[in-house]
Amino acid sequence: MIRTALLLCLFLTISMSVSAQDVPVFPIDTIRTGDVRPTPIGVEAMKFVGNRYITRDDSALMRYTTTIIQRDIDFFSGFKLVELDSFYLKTYEISELDFLGWERLGADLLVKLEAEFPGQNLRVTWRLHEVVRHRQVARGRLEYNRAFWRELGHDIANDIVYHLTGERGIFRTKIAYIRQIGSSKEVFLSDYDGGNERQLTHTGTTNLSPAFSPDGKDIYFTSYLEGDHHLYKVSVESGQVTKVAGFPGLVAAPSISPDGTKIACVLTKDGNSEIYLLDLNGRVIKRLTNHWAIDSSPTWSPDGSMLAFSSDRTGSPQIYTMDAFGLKTRRVTYDGYYNDSPIWSHRGNRITFVSRTKRGRFDLASVDTSGADYRILTEFGRNENPHFSPDGKQIVFSSNRLGPFEIFTMDLTGRNQRRLTRTGGNTNPTWGPLNR
C-alpha cells in the first residue's frame, strides 16, 4: 500500500475492416456490470486457406493466435467465451460445428478465423456472425510478421470489441509493477495478460509507486537510487532512467494528471507529509494540503478537476476529495477502519480503495463519490494497490491470497479475478493507457 510504503520511507529517511450498421452495442461501464448478461461468443479454431503446404510451426502459430483471441474475448467484461464441448462433439459424432451446433452451445455470436502465410508474415481474416440468423455482421483482415502473433491476436480482439461496443479494446495495453529481487525492488512491464514480461530498471535499490505518463512512453517512480528518496522516470522503449525531482525528505506516490502536464505527489520537505503539484521538470507549482496529519496517495479524477487522497486527520486513514487547487476538501469514506490508496473510476462517479473491513482484513472496496453505497470487492487474502484499466472496466491489484504477493485483475464488480504473475514479490501495479 502507498501509505505503508510512505511510512517505510519516512522511517528510512527520518486494419482494413467493414461492419454492418446494425451490429448490437453493449454499453457496460458502471458498478452494476455484473447485472448485465454477458454476450456469449464462440471463436472457432483458425483455418488455413492458402494454396501451399503449411509446416508444423505454421499450425502451432495458428493455434497460439486463436488462443490469444479466445482469452481476450473471455476477459472482456461484456463477453463470455463459449467453449467447445468435447463430450457434445463426441456424442453426436460432430467433427466441425455449424451454426446450429454453436446455437445449441449457447453462442449468440461466432468468430471465424482464416490464415495465410505470405512470405514471413501471418495474415488473418476474421469474420463475425450472428449465430441465429447465420449472417455475417463484421469482418476485417490484419497481416503482421509472424514473430508478432501475440500482437496480431490482441488487435483482432480489439477490432471485435470496437465493432460490438464502439469502444477501443485494451488488449494491447501494458501493466507495470514492482518486483522484489533479492534486496532490491525493480520496475517490471508486461502485456495486460502477463505476457511479454521484461525488467525495466536495474538500479539495485528500492523503487516504488510506478505511474504511466498519459502517452505511455514513460513510467514515473520513486527510488533510493541516489541515497535519498527522489522522483525518477524510465523510458518504456529504452529503459533509460532520468531523475525528475529531489527535495529534502521524501518524494512519494506520484500521480500524473490526465492532460500529462502536472504531477501530484507527496513531499515531506516542510516536515510533514503533504500533497503538492509539480510540473514535469520537478518544480513545485502549488502546495495542495496544509494539515498536521499524514496526507498521501493522491489520484486524479478522469477530467483532471479533482483529486482523491488519503488522510488520517480524523484519527484513522480515510478517503477525501479536493479540487485541483487544494480547495473544497470533503471526506468521502465512513465505512472501514482504515481506507487508503484511492483510484477514481472511468466515469468519475465512484472511488475504489483499500479498506480494512470489520473482518480485520485488507480488501478492495468501492464507494460512490457522494460517500454512499460502500461495497467490498474482494474476499481473500490481503489486497492492495488498485488501479483501473483505461476503459474503466477492470482493476489490477496485488494480493497475497495464495501466499506471496502477486498481481491480479478483476472486473469493477469484483468478479472474474485472475492472476498475472507467479514469481512472488509483485506489488504496486499500474495500468498503462491505450496505445493504438
C-alpha positions in Angstrom: 0.0 0.0 0.0 1.2 3.5 -0.7 0.7 4.6 2.9 2.7 1.6 4.1 5.4 2.5 1.6 5.3 6.1 2.7 5.7 5.3 6.4 8.6 2.9 5.5 10.2 5.7 3.5 9.7 8.1 6.5 11.4 5.6 8.7 14.3 5.1 6.3 14.9 8.8 5.9 13.6 10.5 9.1 -6.8 -2.6 -40.2 -8.8 -3.0 -43.1 -12.3 -3.6 -41.8 -16.0 -3.3 -42.7 -19.0 -3.6 -40.3 -22.8 -3.7 -40.6 -24.8 -0.7 -39.4 -27.0 -2.9 -37.1 -24.2 -4.6 -35.0 -25.5 -4.7 -31.5 -24.0 -2.4 -28.9 -23.4 -3.4 -25.3 -22.6 -0.4 -23.1 -21.1 -1.5 -19.8 -19.4 1.0 -17.6 -20.9 1.0 -14.1 -20.6 -0.9 -10.8 -23.6 -2.9 -12.0 -21.7 -4.7 -14.7 -22.5 -8.0 -13.0 -26.2 -7.4 -13.5 -25.8 -7.3 -17.3 -25.9 -10.6 -19.2 -22.5 -11.0 -21.0 -22.8 -11.8 -24.7 -21.8 -15.4 -25.4 -19.3 -15.6 -28.2 -17.7 -18.6 -29.8 -14.3 -18.4 -31.5 -13.6 -21.2 -34.0 -10.1 -22.6 -34.4 -8.2 -20.8 -37.1 -8.2 -22.5 -40.6 -5.6 -22.3 -43.3 -6.9 -21.1 -46.7 -3.7 -20.7 -48.6 -2.5 -22.7 -51.7 0.6 -24.3 -50.3 1.5 -26.8 -47.6 2.0 -25.5 -44.1 4.6 -26.6 -41.6 4.1 -27.8 -38.0 5.3 -24.3 -36.9 2.6 -22.7 -39.0 0.0 -24.9 -37.4 1.2 -24.1 -33.9 1.2 -20.4 -34.8 -2.5 -20.6 -35.8 -3.3 -22.4 -32.5 -1.5 -19.9 -30.4 -3.1 -16.9 -32.1 -6.5 -18.4 -31.8 -5.9 -18.9 -28.0 -4.9 -15.3 -27.6 -8.2 -14.1 -29.3 -10.3 -16.5 -27.2 -8.7 -15.4 -23.9 -9.1 -11.7 -24.8 -12.8 -12.3 -25.7 -13.3 -14.1 -22.4 -11.5 -11.3 -20.5 -13.8 -8.5 -21.7 -16.5 -7.7 -19.1 -19.3 -7.7 -21.6 -18.4 -11.0 -23.3 -18.4 -14.7 -22.3 -16.4 -17.2 -24.3 -18.4 -20.2 -25.4 -16.0 -23.1 -25.3 -16.3 -26.3 -27.4 -17.9 -29.2 -25.5 -15.8 -32.3 -26.5 -18.4 -34.6 -25.0 -21.1 -33.0 -27.1 -19.0 -33.4 -30.2 -18.2 -37.0 -29.5 -21.7 -37.9 -28.6 -23.2 -36.6 -31.8 -20.1 -37.6 -33.9 -19.5 -34.0 -35.0 -16.1 -33.1 -36.5 -17.0 -29.4 -37.1 -19.8 -27.3 -35.6 -22.2 -25.5 -37.8 -24.3 -22.5 -36.7 -27.0 -24.8 -35.2 -24.3 -26.5 -33.1 -23.0 -23.2 -31.8 -26.5 -22.1 -31.1 -27.1 -25.2 -29.0 -23.9 -24.5 -27.1 -25.4 -21.1 -26.3 -23.4 -18.8 -28.6 -25.1 -15.6 -29.8 -22.1 -14.6 -32.0 -19.4 -16.6 -33.7 -15.9 -15.5 -34.8 -14.4 -17.4 -37.8 -10.7 -17.1 -38.5 -8.8 -17.8 -41.7 -5.0 -17.8 -42.0 -2.5 -17.3 -44.9 1.3 -17.2 -44.7 2.6 -14.7 -47.3 6.4 -14.7 -47.0 7.4 -14.3 -43.4 4.0 -12.9 -42.4 0.8 -14.2 -40.9 -2.3 -12.8 -42.5 -5.6 -13.4 -40.7 -9.1 -12.7 -42.0 -11.7 -12.6 -39.2 -15.5 -12.7 -39.7 -18.1 -12.0 -37.0 -21.5 -13.8 -37.5 -24.9 -13.7 -35.8 -25.5 -17.4 -35.0 -29.3 -17.5 -35.1 -29.5 -15.6 -38.4 -26.5 -17.3 -39.9 -25.3 -13.9 -41.2 -22.0 -12.0 -41.2 -22.1 -8.7 -39.4 -18.5 -7.6 -39.5 -15.1 -8.6 -41.0 -11.5 -7.5 -41.0 -8.0 -8.5 -42.1 -4.7 -8.0 -40.4 -1.2 -9.0 -41.5 1.9 -8.9 -39.3 5.3 -10.5 -39.3 4.8 -14.0 -37.8 7.0 -13.0 -34.8 4.2 -10.7 -33.7 1.5 -13.3 -33.5 0.5 -12.2 -30.0 0.0 -8.6 -31.1 -2.0 -9.8 -34.1 -4.3 -11.8 -31.9 -4.8 -8.9 -29.5 -5.5 -6.5 -32.3 -8.1 -8.8 -33.8 -9.8 -9.0 -30.4 -9.6 -5.2 -30.1 -11.3 -4.9 -33.5 -14.1 -7.2 -32.4 -14.6 -5.2 -29.2 -14.8 -2.0 -31.3 -17.3 -3.4 -33.7 -19.6 -4.6 -30.9 -19.3 -1.7 -28.5 -17.8 1.3 -30.4 -15.0 1.4 -27.8 -11.3 0.7 -28.2 -10.2 -2.5 -26.7 -7.5 -2.7 -24.0 -5.7 -5.9 -25.2 -2.5 -4.1 -26.4 -2.2 -2.1 -23.1 0.7 -2.7 -20.6 0.9 -3.2 -16.9 3.8 -2.0 -14.8 4.6 -3.3 -11.3 7.4 -3.6 -8.7 9.1 -7.0 -8.1 11.3 -7.9 -5.2 14.7 -9.2 -6.5 16.9 -10.0 -3.5 17.3 -6.9 -1.5 16.1 -4.6 -4.4 12.8 -3.7 -5.9 12.7 -3.1 -9.6 10.1 -1.9 -12.2 8.7 -4.6 -14.5 6.5 -4.3 -17.5 4.1 -6.8 -19.2 1.2 -7.1 -21.5 -2.2 -6.7 -19.9 -2.4 -10.5 -19.6 1.0 -11.0 -18.1 2.8 -12.0 -21.4 6.0 -10.4 -22.8 7.2 -9.6 -19.3 10.5 -7.6 -19.1 12.5 -5.8 -16.4 12.7 -2.1 -17.0 15.0 -0.9 -14.2 18.2 -2.4 -13.0 19.0 0.0 -10.1 19.8 -2.5 -7.4 17.9 -0.4 -4.9 14.3 0.1 -3.7 11.9 1.5 -6.3 8.2 2.2 -5.6 4.9 3.6 -6.9 5.2 3.3 -10.8 2.9 5.6 -12.7 2.5 5.8 -16.5 2.6 9.1 -18.4 -0.6 9.6 -20.4 1.2 8.7 -23.7 2.6 5.5 -22.2 6.1 6.4 -23.2 7.5 6.9 -19.6 6.9 5.4 -16.2 7.4 7.7 -13.2 8.5 6.1 -9.9 10.3 6.9 -6.7 13.6 5.4 -5.8 16.6 5.4 -3.4 18.9 5.4 -6.4 21.0 8.3 -5.1 20.6 7.5 -1.5 17.6 9.7 -0.8 14.0 9.1 -1.9 13.6 11.1 -5.1 11.4 11.0 -8.2 12.6 9.4 -11.5 11.2 8.2 -14.8 12.2 5.3 -17.0 11.6 5.2 -20.8 9.4 2.2 -21.7 11.3 1.8 -25.0 14.9 2.3 -24.0 14.9 1.7 -20.2 16.8 4.9 -19.6 16.3 6.3 -16.1 16.2 10.0 -15.6 15.9 12.0 -12.4 12.8 14.3 -12.3 12.8 15.8 -8.8 14.6 15.7 -5.5 13.8 17.6 -2.3 14.8 17.3 1.3 12.9 14.5 2.9 10.7 12.3 0.7 9.1 12.4 -2.7 6.4 9.7 -2.9 3.2 8.4 -4.6 3.4 10.3 -7.9 0.2 10.6 -10.0 0.3 12.2 -13.4 -2.6 14.4 -14.4 -4.9 13.3 -17.3 -3.5 16.0 -19.6 0.1 15.0 -18.8 1.2 18.4 -17.6 1.3 18.0 -13.8 2.4 15.5 -11.2 0.6 15.3 -7.9 2.8 13.7 -5.2 3.7 13.6 -1.6 6.6 15.7 -0.3 7.9 15.9 3.3 10.3 18.8 2.7 8.5 21.1 5.1 8.5 18.4 7.9 5.1 16.8 7.3 3.6 14.6 4.6 1.7 17.0 2.3 0.4 16.8 -1.3 2.0 19.1 -3.9 1.7 19.7 -7.6 4.9 19.6 -9.6 5.5 20.3 -13.3 7.1 17.7 -15.5 10.5 19.1 -14.7 10.0 18.6 -11.0 9.4 22.2 -10.0 6.7 22.9 -7.4 3.6 24.5 -8.8 1.5 24.6 -5.7 1.1 23.0 -2.3 -2.4 21.5 -2.1 -2.7 20.4 1.5 -1.6 22.0 4.8 -2.5 19.9 7.7 -0.8 18.3 10.7 -2.0 14.8 9.6 -0.4 12.5 7.1 -1.9 13.3 3.7 -0.9 10.8 1.0 -2.0 8.7 -2.1 -3.2 11.5 -4.4 -5.1 10.4 -7.5 -6.7 12.4 -10.3 -10.4 12.4 -11.4 -10.8 11.5 -15.1 -11.3 15.1 -16.1 -8.4 16.4 -14.0 -10.6 18.8 -12.0 -10.4 16.9 -8.7 -8.1 14.7 -6.6 -8.9 12.0 -4.1 -6.4 11.3 -1.4 -5.9 9.6 2.0 -5.6 11.4 5.3 -5.7 10.4 9.0 -6.8 13.8 10.1 -9.8 12.3 11.8 -7.8 9.7 13.6 -7.6 6.8 11.1 -6.8 7.0 7.3 -9.9 7.9 5.3 -10.6 8.9 1.7 -11.1 12.6 0.9 -11.5 14.7 -2.2 -10.5 18.2 -3.1 -10.4 20.3 -6.3 -7.2 20.7 -8.3 -6.4 24.0 -6.4 -6.5 22.2 -3.0 -9.9 23.7 -2.1 -13.3 22.2 -1.3 -11.9 19.3 0.8 -14.6 16.7 1.6 -14.5 13.4 3.4 -15.9 10.5 1.4 -15.5 7.3 3.4 -17.1 6.5 6.7 -17.2 2.7 6.5 -14.0 0.7 7.1 -11.4 1.3 9.8 -8.5 2.1 7.5 -9.0 3.4 4.0 -6.1 4.2 1.6 -4.8 4.1 -2.0 -7.9 5.6 -3.8 -8.4 5.4 -7.5 -11.1 7.2 -9.5 -13.4 5.3 -11.8 -13.5 5.9 -15.5 -16.8 7.8 -15.3 -15.8 9.7 -12.2 -18.8 8.5 -10.2 -17.0 6.0 -7.9 -13.8 5.7 -6.0 -12.1 2.3 -5.3 -9.6 1.9 -2.5 -8.0 -0.4 0.1 -10.2 -0.8 3.1 -9.6 -2.7 6.4 -13.0 -4.1 7.0 -14.8 -5.4 10.1 -13.3 -8.8 9.4 -9.9 -7.3 10.0 -8.7 -8.0 6.5 -7.4 -5.5 3.9 -9.9 -5.7 1.0 -10.6 -3.6 -2.0 -13.8 -1.6 -1.6 -15.8 0.9 -3.7 -17.9 3.9 -2.8 -19.9 6.5 -4.7 -18.2 9.9 -4.7 -21.0 11.1 -2.5 -19.9 8.7 0.2 -22.9 6.3 -0.4 -23.0 2.7 -1.5 -19.9 1.2 0.2 -19.1 -2.2 -1.4 -16.4 -4.8 -0.6 -15.0 -6.3 -3.8 -12.5 -8.9 -2.6 -12.8 -11.8 -0.1 -9.5 -13.5 0.3 -6.0 -12.5 1.5 -4.5 -9.0 1.8 -5.4 -6.9 -1.2 -3.6 -3.7 -2.1 -2.6 -1.1 -4.8 -5.7 -1.0 -7.0 -5.6 0.7 -10.4 -8.2 0.9 -13.2 -7.7 -0.2 -16.8 -8.0 2.6 -19.3 -11.5 1.6 -20.3 -12.6 1.6 -16.6 -14.0 -2.0 -16.7 -11.1 -3.8 -15.0 -9.0 -3.3 -11.9 -5.4 -4.5 -11.4 -4.2 -5.0 -7.8 -1.7 -7.0 -5.7 -2.8 -9.8 -3.3 -1.2 -12.4 -1.1 -4.2 -14.7 -1.2 -2.1 -17.6 -2.5 0.9 -17.0 -0.3 3.4 -14.4 -1.7 2.2 -11.2 -3.3 1.2 -11.5 -6.9 -0.6 -9.3 -9.5 -4.3 -10.0 -10.1 -7.0 -8.4 -12.3 -10.8 -8.4 -11.8 -13.7 -6.5 -13.3 -15.0 -3.5 -11.4 -17.7 -5.5 -9.6 -15.0 -7.8 -8.1 -15.8 -10.7 -10.5 -13.5 -12.7 -12.8 -10.4 -12.4 -10.7 -7.3 -13.7 -12.5 -3.6 -14.0 -11.5 -1.0 -12.5 -13.9 2.3 -13.2 -12.1 3.7 -16.3 -10.4 7.2 -15.4 -9.1 6.2 -13.8 -5.8 7.1 -10.4 -4.5 5.0 -8.5 -7.0 3.3 -5.3 -5.8 2.4 -1.7 -6.8 0.7 -2.4 -10.2 -0.5 0.3 -12.5 -2.3 0.0 -15.8 -1.0 1.9 -18.9 -3.0 3.9 -21.4 -4.5 2.8 -24.7 -1.7 2.9 -27.2 -3.2 2.0 -30.6 
